[in-house]
Amino acid sequence: MNAIIVLLIVVYAIIGGASTLYLFFSMPAVIIWKFYRKFKYHISLMN
């Protein structure tokens, strides 16, 4: 029983870490992409 709980904790830690890394890298990429479109194509930052 104890091993199953530890395994679940490890699995949930990996899932949480993966989603955190995704947000950590995607948010700056979206912001940079919006500024790129703003300066190259004169598109609003809110689109």
N, C-alpha and C positions, 0 to 999 in steps of 0.2 A: 504494500500500500504506500509506503513512504517513497519507494523508487518511482512510482507512478506520479506522485505529486511533484517530485523533483523534476521528472521528465516534462511534465506540463509547464512548470515554471520556466524551464529552459526553452521550450518551444515558444511560449508567449514572449519571452525576452527577445528571441530572435525576430519574431513577427513585429514587435514594437520597435526594435532597432532598425529593421528594414524600412518601416514606414517613416520613422524619424529621418533616416538618411535620405529617403526619397524627397521629403519636404525640404530638407536642408539644401539639397542640390537643385531642386526644381524651382523654388521660389526666386533665387537670384537669376536663374536662366530666363524665367518669364519676364522679370523686370528689365534685364538687359535686352531681351527681344523687343519689348515694347519701346524702349528708347531707340533702338536701331530702326524700327519702323517709323518712329516719330521724325528722326532726322533724315532718313533716306526717302520716305514716301509722304511725309507731312501728314501722317495719320494721327488722330487724337490718341492720347495715352489711355483713355477710357474705353476704347473699342477693343 
